[in-house]
Amino acid sequence: MAVALAASQERFDTRGHVFVVADGMGAHAAGELASKLATDFIPLTYNKLLDLSPPDALLEAVKQANRHINARGEADPSFRGMGTTVDTLVVLPQGALVAHVGDSRVYRLREECLEQLTFDHSLVWEMQAAGHLPENEDDIPSFIPRNVITRSMGPNPEVQVDIEGPFPIQPGDTFLLCSDGLTGRVNDTEIGQILTCLAPAEAVQALIHLANLRGGPDNITAVVVRITAPQRLESTGGAYQAFENGNHNPRSVHAIAWTVLGMLVLGAALFGMLRQWIAAGVCLLAAGGGGAAALLYRYTSPATSYFDSRFRGKGPYRQTLCSPDTKFVGVAKDLTNQLHEAAEKESWQVQWEPYHQHRNAAAAAATAGDMTEAGREFFRAVIYMMSQLKRQKEIGKEADRAAGLF
């Protein structure tokens, strides 16, 4: 994953905040390399493509990243055919843009409605879109493989990228980017309920813990983004919107231009040595004029750029109401009971007071009918117990080291 926050309000106005999740495929090393290249390359390239509007820059950044991954794979037989999914979220004053390849997902939670903003590039979703499978996941025959994806970055030099948005944003909106390791174990209703109950940092922990406690057979990566202030948000009523270009970095001048200027200077020198003063003067004048034009282009930029806010894509693709309810609270309570029993059975060295505080607060909230607060406190108890489990493992490793076992 990658998180590239704008360093200033000015930078946010022109480029926004960038978030990326990539889930690699292929042999372990190959998938790891492909996903790392994607998360390293996309934010850097997007922020360099300052002459393009954000939607075009995002699309071009993903395409360039794909070609880069493909070239690395073709150059080394052990990495050939490696690939990765990718989801990139860019939050701008004009709204949220999404670039998507594969079956990782981007969601937006607004109030108590969770929306899936991306279309899964998977065999199941493609067959559903073609009308060959029922929309209800529970009605899909078991012999249809659910882990086959139809599109990924890396295997081919070119890739089809879905650009979605811009989706309007407002304070309180919460976005989730995640790999299928999460969505394969936690359903959309539960995802929305956890995002509703918990702050972003706690929500990430709760989601990953829940997926792991249900088996966690795959990589689980999640990024939660919450809009907490307007940040000079702008309306997207028109197809194009003018905004101040806050870019003061020098623009690049093509290498061919510098080469031509160098050849003119060299020509002037050669003509001077041959005492052909008129030709030498012409070359110098041309070099001076060309150099001035290049510098003017490099260090000046138009005062105004345009954001193409025409809506792209067809998202959201699914919507789920996810108000915390008694069933959700029961799931969270059962998890705490299971962790409590495991701790006592395995004789964990647990500091029990924080755990009981969360449990008691959850029970009181449930009695009062506040399911949001009850779910929040039960999942805080889960997060705490999982931290105690991690601490228990560290204690065990220290004991093994002391005993000289490794």
C-alpha positions, 0 to 999 in steps of 0.5 A: 500500500502507499499513502501520499498526502499533499504537503500543502493546501496548494498541492491538495488543490491541484493534485490531491491526496493519493492512496494505493492498494496492490495485491500481487500475483504469481510466485511469492517473490514475483507478486511481492515485487509487482505490487511494490512496483505499483505502489511505488510508481503510481503516486510518484508518476501521477504527481509528476504529470503536471501538464495533465488534468488529474483524471488523465494523469491518473490514467497515464500513471497506471498505464506507465506503471503497468509497462514498467512492471511488464518490462521488469517481468520480461527481463527476468525469467523468474519474474515473467508473467508476474502481476498485481491488482491495483486500486488508486484513490485520489481525493481532490477538492472536485471529488474522489477519483478511482483507478482500478484493475483487478479484484481489490476494491474501493468502497465509500461509506456515507452515513449508513450506506456502503457503496462499492465504487469498483467493478470486480475484474473477476470471472464471477462478476464478468459472468454476472454482468453477461447474465450467465450467473445470478446476482445473489452470491449465495445462488452461484454454483460451487463449481464456479471458481471465485478467485479467478481474475480477468484483468491485472497489471503486469502480464501484458504491456498494455492494460485496460484501466477503469477510471471511476468518478469524480465522486462527490465528497463531504465531511464524514465520508469514509473510503476503504481500499482493500485486497480480496483477503478482506472481502473474502472473509468479511461481508459488505454489511459487516465492513460498513458497520465496522467503518460506522462504529470505529475511527479509521485506525481502529477500523483497519485493525478490527477489519483485519483481525476479523478476517484473520480470526475467520481463517485469513488464508490470503494477504489482507491489506486495508486503507481507511480514509475519512473526510474530516473537513471541507478543505475548500471542496468545490462543486462539480456542476460543470463539465470543466472547472478552472482552478488555480495551478499551484505548480511552481516546479520547472516543466521538463524540456524535451532532450531533443531541444537541448541537443539542437541548441548544443549543435547550434552552439557547436556550429557557431564555433566551427563556422568561427574557426573557418572565419565564416562570420555570418553563418556563425552569427546566425547559429548564435542568434538561433541558439540564443533565441531557442535557449530563451524560449526553452527557459521561458517554457521551463520556468513559466506555466499557465496561471489556470488549469482545467479539471475535466469533471465529466463523470467516468465509469458506472459506479457505484456498483453495489449499495448496502445499508449497514446500520449496526444492529443486534446481529452485528453486536452479537458477532463482536461479542462472540469474538470477545468470548472466544478470545477470552476462552483462548486466553484462559485455556492457553494461560496468556499473561493478560492485563485484564482491566482494559478488556473488562472496561470495554466489555462492561461499556459494550454491555451497558450500551447494548442494554440501552439500545445503542448498537453503535456504541456496543459494537464499538466497545466490543471491537475495541475489546477484540483489538485489545485481546489481539494486541495481548496475543501479539504480546504473548507471542513476543514473550514466547520468542523471548523465552525461547531465545533465553533458552537458546532454542534459536 
